[in-house]
């Protein structure tokens, strides 16, 4: 018996499946994340893309979704899916990460293709109003869409033992001030600091120089990620990219009802008004952690208000998504 066609499919060529899975579930659809053979070496990435292209085409032909949301980058997912959307008159939404708009990053050479696709998509999902205007300049329609409630839940209140545990959420990428975090850890030796992210992305000398109160957890999935949040007294989220970055991990901290220390930017200050803003330098990061410890009871007490604000914002955004997919 043939299964009913999904009302929407969220497709991504990524090892991180949370956002596609959670947004698709909110919309009553399904998601597919392809990251074939987990090939990360640059010379082998085209092989991964080829395999992912074949799987994407096979999925579209088999399931025939009525609408599509496509993660970008890489832009090739949308290029593969666009003919299907055009032939089947299926609404196509691009979910464009800020990295896809950078003129100085690895995806800069594809900006022209990205702009071409925005004009042929019903809308492009972005992180900030500034990017909404960028998409409009290209002739497309930009819509701010952040992170839905996750499909996990942290039940316990943030602990504050005699030796607090600080969880620095990130990927250890070049747009995170890792050296400053490690320097901050030396200023607060009374605190245990755990960092998430693929250690291979971090310079070995930096990893080797980490003080004794720092632990690299690696890239966490599923239950391991939730356990790290469970034991965290405070969550820290930092980015050096101040213009467009709205880290998913900051949303996770709020959904987990954890006190949040985060990079001070206009965008993040507006979205996370209950967080402790800090500059991306060692002294201020350490000061922010110490402040969050001193104010721990107050920040925990405000966690429900932060959660409710974020949830209401998401409800408005998902309602807009439904309108776009049905119009």
C-alpha positions in Angstrom: 0.0 0.0 0.0 1.5 3.4 -1.0 2.0 5.8 1.8 0.3 9.2 1.6 2.4 12.0 0.1 3.9 14.2 2.8 2.6 17.7 2.9 6.2 19.0 3.3 9.7 17.5 3.2 12.7 19.2 4.8 15.8 18.1 3.0 19.4 18.7 4.1 22.9 17.4 3.2 24.1 17.6 6.8 25.2 15.5 9.7 23.0 17.6 12.0 19.4 16.6 11.7 17.7 18.5 14.5 16.4 21.6 12.8 15.0 19.7 9.7 13.4 17.0 11.8 11.9 19.4 14.3 10.5 21.9 11.8 9.2 19.1 9.6 7.4 17.6 12.6 5.8 21.0 13.5 4.4 21.2 9.9 3.2 17.6 9.8 5.8 16.5 7.3 9.0 14.5 7.2 12.7 15.2 6.9 15.7 13.6 5.3 19.4 14.4 6.1 22.0 12.9 3.9 25.7 12.9 4.8 26.9 9.9 2.9 29.8 7.9 4.2 30.5 10.9 6.5 33.2 12.1 4.1 34.8 15.3 5.4 38.1 15.4 3.5 37.8 18.2 1.0 38.9 16.1 -1.9 36.2 13.6 -1.2 33.3 16.0 -0.6 32.2 15.8 -4.3 31.8 12.1 -3.9 29.5 12.7 -0.9 27.6 15.3 -2.8 27.1 12.8 -5.7 25.8 10.1 -3.4 23.5 12.6 -1.6 22.2 13.8 -5.0 21.2 10.3 -6.0 19.5 9.7 -2.7 17.7 13.0 -2.9 16.3 12.3 -6.4 15.3 8.8 -5.3 13.5 10.2 -2.3 11.6 12.8 -4.3 10.5 10.3 -6.9 9.4 7.8 -4.2 7.6 10.1 -1.8 6.6 13.0 -4.0 6.3 15.7 -1.2 3.8 18.4 -1.8 6.2 21.2 -0.6 9.9 21.4 0.1 12.1 23.2 2.6 15.8 23.0 1.6 18.8 23.7 3.8 21.5 25.9 2.2 24.4 25.5 2.2 25.3 23.5 0.3 23.4 25.2 -2.5 23.4 22.0 -4.6 20.6 20.5 -2.5 18.3 23.1 -3.8 19.6 22.8 -7.4 18.8 19.1 -7.3 15.4 19.7 -5.9 14.4 22.7 -7.9 13.3 20.8 -11.1 11.1 18.6 -9.0 9.5 21.6 -7.4 9.0 23.3 -10.7 7.5 20.3 -12.5 5.2 19.4 -9.6 4.3 23.0 -8.7 5.5 22.3 -5.2 6.2 25.4 -3.0 10.0 25.6 -2.4 11.4 27.4 0.7 15.2 27.9 1.1 16.5 27.6 4.6 19.6 29.7 4.2 22.2 29.7 6.9 24.0 33.1 7.3 27.2 31.4 6.0 25.4 31.2 2.6 25.4 35.0 2.4 29.1 35.6 3.2 31.2 37.2 0.5 34.4 36.1 2.2 33.5 32.5 3.1 33.7 29.1 1.5 30.3 29.5 -0.2 31.0 33.0 -1.7 31.5 31.5 -5.2 27.9 30.3 -5.1 26.3 33.6 -4.2 25.0 34.1 -7.7 23.3 30.7 -7.7 21.9 31.4 -4.2 20.5 34.7 -5.5 19.0 33.0 -8.6 17.3 30.4 -6.3 15.9 33.0 -3.9 14.0 34.6 -6.9 12.5 31.2 -7.7 11.6 30.2 -4.2 8.4 31.1 -2.4 10.6 32.4 0.5 14.0 32.2 2.0 14.3 31.6 5.7 17.0 33.7 7.4 18.1 34.7 10.9 17.8 38.5 10.9 16.0 41.4 9.4 19.2 42.5 7.7 19.2 39.3 5.7 15.5 39.8 4.9 16.6 43.0 3.2 19.5 41.2 1.4 17.1 38.7 0.0 14.7 41.5 -1.1 17.6 43.2 -2.9 18.1 39.9 -4.8 14.4 40.0 -5.8 13.2 37.3 -3.4 11.2 37.2 -0.2 13.0 36.8 3.1 11.4 35.5 6.3 13.0 35.3 9.8 12.6 31.8 11.2 14.6 30.7 14.2 14.5 27.4 16.2 11.5 25.3 17.1 11.2 23.6 20.5 13.5 20.5 20.4 12.3 16.9 20.4 14.1 16.5 23.8 13.4 17.9 27.2 15.6 18.8 30.2 13.4 18.3 33.2 15.7 19.3 36.1 16.6 22.8 37.3 20.1 24.0 36.6 22.3 22.7 39.4 24.8 24.9 41.2 27.2 22.6 43.1 30.2 23.9 45.0 32.2 23.5 41.8 29.9 24.8 39.0 30.0 23.2 35.6 29.9 25.5 32.6 28.9 24.1 29.2 30.3 26.0 26.2 28.1 25.0 23.3 29.6 25.3 19.8 31.3 23.4 17.0 34.9 24.6 17.6 34.7 26.4 14.3 36.8 29.4 13.3 34.0 31.8 14.1 34.1 30.9 17.8 36.6 32.6 20.2 38.0 29.3 21.5 41.4 30.8 22.5 39.6 33.4 24.6 37.4 30.7 26.2 40.5 28.7 27.3 42.2 31.9 28.6 39.0 32.6 30.5 39.1 29.2 32.0 42.5 30.0 33.5 40.9 33.0 35.2 38.2 30.9 36.9 40.0 27.7 38.0 37.2 27.1 40.5 34.8 26.2 37.6 34.8 23.2 35.4 34.3 24.1 31.7 33.2 21.7 29.0 33.3 22.4 25.3 31.3 20.7 22.6 32.3 20.4 19.0 34.5 18.3 16.7 38.0 18.5 18.1 39.5 18.0 14.6 38.3 21.6 13.8 40.4 23.1 16.6 44.1 23.7 16.2 46.0 20.9 18.1 48.2 23.4 19.9 45.1 25.1 21.3 43.7 21.8 22.5 47.0 20.8 24.1 47.3 24.1 25.9 43.9 23.8 27.6 44.0 24.2 31.4 43.2 21.4 33.7 39.6 22.6 34.3 38.7 22.3 30.6 37.2 19.1 29.0 36.6 18.7 25.2 33.5 16.6 24.9 33.6 16.2 21.1 30.5 16.5 18.8 27.5 15.3 20.9 24.4 13.7 19.5 21.1 12.8 21.0 21.1 11.6 24.6 24.7 12.7 25.2 23.8 16.2 24.3 20.9 16.3 26.6 23.0 14.8 29.5 25.6 17.6 29.0 22.8 20.2 29.3 21.4 18.3 32.4 24.6 18.7 34.3 25.3 22.2 33.3 25.0 25.0 35.8 25.5 27.6 33.0 25.6 27.5 29.2 27.9 29.8 27.3 27.4 30.5 23.5 29.9 32.7 21.7 30.4 33.8 18.2 32.8 36.2 16.5 30.3 36.8 13.7 28.2 39.6 15.2 26.2 40.7 12.2 23.9 37.8 11.3 24.7 34.9 13.7 21.8 33.5 15.8 23.3 30.2 17.1 20.9 27.3 17.5 22.8 26.5 20.7 21.5 29.7 22.4 18.0 28.6 21.7 18.8 25.2 23.1 20.0 26.8 26.4 16.7 28.6 26.7 14.6 25.5 25.9 16.7 23.7 28.5 16.0 26.5 31.0 19.7 27.1 31.7 21.3 30.5 32.6 22.9 31.8 29.4 26.1 33.7 28.9 26.4 34.9 25.3 28.3 37.2 22.9 27.1 40.8 23.1 25.6 41.7 19.8 22.6 43.8 18.8 20.8 40.8 17.4 21.5 38.5 20.3 20.7 41.1 22.9 17.3 41.5 21.4 16.5 37.8 21.0 17.9 36.7 24.4 17.1 39.5 26.9 17.5 37.3 29.9 21.0 36.3 29.0 24.3 37.7 30.3 26.0 39.5 27.4 29.8 39.5 27.2 32.5 40.7 24.9 34.6 38.0 23.1 37.7 38.5 25.3 39.0 36.3 28.1 38.5 38.8 30.9 34.9 39.6 30.0 34.0 35.9 29.4 35.4 35.0 32.8 33.5 38.0 34.3 30.3 36.9 32.6 30.7 33.4 34.0 31.3 34.7 37.5 28.3 37.1 37.2 26.1 34.2 36.1 27.2 32.2 39.2 26.5 35.1 41.5 23.1 35.7 39.9 22.3 32.0 39.4 19.1 32.0 41.5 17.8 35.1 39.7 18.7 33.7 36.2 17.1 30.3 37.0 13.9 32.2 38.2 13.7 34.0 34.9 14.2 30.8 32.8 10.4 30.3 32.4 9.9 33.8 31.1 12.8 33.3 28.7 11.3 30.0 27.6 7.8 31.5 27.1 9.2 34.5 25.1 11.1 32.1 22.8 8.1 29.8 22.4 5.7 32.6 21.5 8.2 33.9 18.9 8.4 30.4 17.4 4.6 30.0 17.3 4.3 33.2 15.2 7.1 32.1 12.9 5.7 28.6 12.3 2.2 30.1 11.6 3.9 32.2 8.9 5.6 29.1 7.5 2.2 27.3 7.2 0.8 30.3 5.4 3.7 30.3 2.9 3.4 26.6 2.2 -0.4 26.7 1.8 -0.7 29.9 -0.3 
